[in-house]
Amino acid sequence: MLSHVVFTMFVERRFLSNRTLFTRERIIGAAVAVTLGCAGFVYGLRWLESLMTFRPDRMTAAQRQLIPEGAENVWFNSADGTRLNGWFFESQSGPEIATLIFFHGNGGNIRNVSWLGQRFAKQGFDVLLFDYRGYGASDGVASAESELYADGDAAVAFVMNQKKARPERVVLYGHSLGTAVVADVASRGQFGAVVLEAGFSSASSVATAALPWLPQFLHFLGKNRFESARKLASVASPILIAHGDPDGTIPTAEAHLLFASANEPKKLLIIPGAGHVVFGAAGEQYLNQVEQFIREAMTMARS
């Protein structure tokens, strides 16, 4: 009888020990699976974010030799030493009214907007078109928000130091992703005027429209913030905010969010049917309005 009890207790103890071990292994396995799953989700989300944010178009060796008429091929360094390439157009009608720096969007390169530089140069502006790192002929790889801002700072430093442009005569003109760079640069300095075309208030706001399946409370997992609306509160320069309606890339509502955050003096232009690339679709009528805004801002700066 006693031996039977001892045997029974031994079997029960072994069973309980095995069950505890089995349960512990399942918990550890589940924890590892959840950890790997979360890491994979974050990696996938950031890969998608990078794909949506940066779509650089490199220049071929042959394309680098094709400098537009009226342009000077220029090079300057970003803060970390990355060499950036640009085209500088001098005013073709006497002393420059202002020096306009154009910050393009997340795709293409300056070859796509060379005509814009020529157009403003004919109207009396010095113009710098430049490529961020990883775009066009510029060195490096486009991968981080902070690097874009550093490249923007380098472009401003170039026109001030090499072309002797005065800050109050410098105009920052950004399109799409370029508006985020302009908002950051302008929030840390005083400039003659700021133009934000097809811009957005923040990366999170764009993600809400572009990735409706992603809960907003997970937006913090993204690498980039691009908090342009918040930064506009620190911009003292006259601001023109323009947007096409409808815009299939960045909702037109983003322009209203930016405008609400901007300080006076400010102006809002909503262009029906212009889509995302307003300066390309709306033509001279729109560009004349941009030019008029800049001229008025320069007059204000002199008074």
C-alpha positions in Angstrom: 0.0 0.0 0.0 2.7 2.4 1.0 4.7 1.7 -2.2 1.6 2.3 -4.3 1.2 5.8 -2.7 4.8 6.7 -3.1 4.7 5.6 -6.8 1.5 7.6 -7.3 3.1 10.7 -5.8 6.2 10.3 -7.9 4.1 10.0 -11.1 2.0 13.1 -10.2 5.2 15.1 -9.4 6.8 14.2 -12.7 3.5 15.1 -14.6 3.3 18.4 -12.9 7.0 19.1 -13.5 6.6 18.3 -17.2 3.5 20.4 -17.5 5.2 23.4 -15.8 8.2 23.0 -18.1 5.9 22.7 -21.1 3.9 25.8 -20.1 7.2 27.8 -19.5 8.4 26.8 -23.0 5.2 27.9 -24.6 5.3 31.3 -22.8 9.0 31.8 -23.9 8.1 30.7 -27.4 5.2 33.0 -27.6 7.2 35.9 -26.2 9.9 35.4 -28.8 7.3 35.1 -31.6 5.7 38.4 -30.5 9.0 40.1 -30.3 10.1 39.0 -33.7 6.7 39.8 -35.1 6.8 43.4 -33.7 10.4 43.9 -34.9 9.3 42.7 -38.4 6.3 45.0 -38.4 8.4 48.0 -37.4 11.0 47.1 -40.0 8.3 46.7 -42.7 6.7 49.9 -41.7 9.9 51.9 -41.9 10.8 50.2 -45.3 7.4 51.4 -46.6 7.9 54.8 -45.1 11.3 55.2 -46.8 9.8 54.0 -50.1 7.1 56.6 -49.9 9.4 59.4 -48.7 12.4 59.1 -51.0 12.2 58.3 -54.7 15.6 59.7 -56.0 16.4 59.8 -59.7 20.2 59.7 -60.3 21.8 61.4 -63.3 23.7 59.3 -65.7 27.3 60.4 -66.7 25.9 61.7 -70.0 23.1 63.7 -68.2 25.6 65.4 -65.9 27.2 67.0 -68.9 24.0 68.6 -70.1 24.0 71.9 -68.3 20.9 74.0 -69.1 21.4 77.3 -71.0 22.1 80.1 -68.6 23.1 77.8 -65.7 26.3 77.5 -63.8 27.0 74.0 -62.5 27.9 74.4 -58.8 28.9 72.1 -55.9 28.8 72.7 -52.2 29.1 70.5 -49.1 26.5 69.5 -46.5 27.4 69.6 -42.8 28.7 66.0 -42.9 30.8 66.6 -46.0 28.4 65.1 -48.5 28.9 66.9 -51.9 25.7 68.4 -53.3 25.1 69.5 -56.9 23.1 72.4 -58.2 22.5 74.8 -61.1 22.7 78.5 -60.4 21.0 80.9 -62.8 21.8 84.6 -62.7 19.2 87.2 -63.3 19.0 88.1 -67.0 17.4 91.5 -66.5 19.7 93.6 -64.4 20.4 93.4 -60.7 18.5 90.5 -59.0 15.2 91.2 -57.3 15.9 88.3 -55.0 17.7 85.0 -54.8 15.3 82.1 -55.1 16.2 78.6 -53.8 14.0 75.8 -55.1 13.6 72.7 -52.9 12.1 70.0 -55.1 9.9 67.1 -54.0 10.6 63.4 -53.2 11.1 62.3 -56.8 13.1 63.2 -59.9 16.0 65.7 -59.8 16.8 69.2 -60.9 16.7 68.2 -64.6 12.9 68.2 -64.2 12.7 71.8 -63.1 15.5 73.5 -65.1 12.9 75.4 -67.1 11.7 76.9 -63.8 15.1 78.3 -63.0 15.3 79.8 -66.5 11.8 81.3 -66.2 12.6 83.1 -62.9 16.0 84.2 -64.1 14.4 85.9 -67.1 12.1 87.8 -64.7 15.1 89.2 -62.7 15.8 86.6 -60.1 18.9 84.7 -59.2 17.9 81.0 -58.8 19.5 78.0 -57.2 18.2 74.6 -58.1 19.9 71.8 -56.1 19.6 68.1 -55.5 19.5 66.6 -52.0 21.9 63.8 -51.3 21.2 60.7 -53.3 19.4 62.7 -56.0 20.7 63.8 -59.4 24.5 64.1 -59.4 24.7 64.7 -55.6 26.7 62.3 -53.5 25.3 60.1 -50.7 22.1 58.3 -50.1 18.7 59.9 -49.1 17.6 58.2 -45.9 16.9 60.6 -43.1 14.9 63.7 -42.3 17.7 65.4 -40.5 20.0 65.0 -43.5 17.5 66.8 -45.7 17.5 69.7 -43.3 21.3 69.8 -43.3 21.2 69.8 -47.2 18.8 72.7 -47.1 21.0 74.6 -44.7 23.9 74.0 -47.1 22.0 75.4 -50.0 21.3 78.6 -48.1 24.9 78.9 -46.9 26.0 78.6 -50.6 24.0 81.5 -51.9 24.9 83.6 -48.9 28.6 82.8 -48.8 29.4 82.2 -52.4 26.9 84.4 -54.2 26.7 87.1 -51.5 22.9 87.0 -51.2 21.5 88.8 -48.1 19.1 86.8 -45.9 16.3 89.3 -46.4 16.6 88.9 -50.2 16.5 85.1 -50.1 13.3 83.3 -51.0 12.8 79.6 -50.0 10.4 77.9 -52.5 9.5 74.3 -51.6 7.4 71.8 -53.4 5.8 68.7 -51.8 8.6 67.1 -49.6 10.6 70.2 -50.2 8.1 72.2 -48.2 9.1 70.3 -45.1 12.8 71.3 -45.7 11.8 74.9 -46.2 9.6 75.0 -43.1 12.5 73.7 -41.0 15.1 76.0 -42.5 12.8 79.0 -42.3 12.0 78.3 -38.7 15.7 78.9 -37.8 16.4 82.1 -39.7 14.9 85.2 -41.2 14.3 85.3 -45.0 12.7 87.5 -47.5 9.8 85.1 -48.3 8.7 81.5 -48.1 6.6 79.6 -50.7 5.1 76.3 -49.8 3.5 74.4 -52.7 1.6 71.1 -52.3 2.9 70.9 -48.7 1.8 68.9 -45.7 1.4 69.6 -42.0 3.2 66.5 -40.7 4.2 63.0 -41.6 1.6 61.7 -39.3 -1.1 63.7 -41.0 -0.1 62.4 -44.4 0.1 58.8 -43.1 -3.6 59.1 -41.9 -4.6 59.7 -45.5 -2.1 57.4 -47.3 -2.2 54.5 -44.8 -5.8 54.5 -43.4 -5.3 50.9 -42.1 -2.5 52.1 -39.8 -3.9 53.2 -36.4 -2.8 56.8 -35.5 -1.4 55.6 -32.2 1.2 53.6 -34.1 2.4 56.6 -36.1 5.2 57.1 -33.6 6.9 54.0 -35.0 7.7 56.0 -38.1 11.3 57.3 -38.5 10.4 60.8 -39.8 8.2 63.5 -38.3 8.3 66.4 -40.7 6.3 68.6 -38.3 6.0 71.6 -40.7 2.8 73.1 -39.1 4.4 73.2 -35.7 7.5 74.8 -37.2 5.6 77.5 -39.0 4.8 79.1 -35.7 8.5 80.1 -35.6 8.6 81.5 -39.1 8.5 85.3 -39.3 8.9 85.6 -43.1 5.9 86.3 -45.4 4.4 83.0 -46.4 2.6 81.9 -49.5 0.8 78.5 -49.3 -0.4 77.0 -52.6 -2.2 73.8 -53.3 -4.0 72.1 -56.2 -7.5 71.0 -55.7 -7.9 68.1 -55.8 -4.4 66.7 -55.1 -4.2 63.0 -55.4 -0.9 62.8 -53.6 -1.3 65.2 -50.6 -4.9 66.2 -49.6 -5.7 69.8 -50.2 -6.8 70.0 -46.5 -3.1 70.0 -45.6 -2.8 73.5 -47.1 -5.5 74.8 -44.8 -3.7 73.2 -41.8 -0.4 74.9 -42.8 -2.2 78.2 -43.4 -3.8 78.1 -39.9 -0.4 77.6 -38.3 1.4 80.3 -40.2 2.0 83.8 -39.0 1.0 87.0 -40.8 1.7 88.1 -43.4 0.4 85.1 -45.2 -1.5 84.2 -48.3 -3.4 81.0 -49.4 -3.9 80.0 -53.1 -6.0 77.0 -53.9 -5.8 76.3 -57.6 -8.7 74.2 -59.0 -7.6 71.3 -61.3 -3.9 71.9 -60.7 -3.2 68.5 -59.1 0.0 68.0 -57.2 2.5 69.8 -59.3 0.9 73.2 -59.4 3.8 75.1 -61.0 3.7 72.7 -63.9 -0.1 72.4 -64.3 -1.3 75.9 -63.7 1.3 77.6 -65.9 2.2 81.3 -66.1 -1.0 82.5 -64.5 0.0 80.8 -61.3 3.7 81.6 -61.5 2.9 85.2 -62.0 1.0 85.2 -58.7 4.0 83.6 -57.0 6.3 86.2 -58.5 4.0 89.0 -57.5 3.9 87.7 -53.9 7.7 87.6 -53.8 8.0 91.1 -55.3 5.6 92.5 -52.7 7.6 90.7 -49.9 10.8 92.3 -51.2 9.1 95.7 -51.1 8.1 95.1 -47.5 11.6 94.1 -46.6 13.0 97.4 -48.0 10.4 99.5 -46.1 
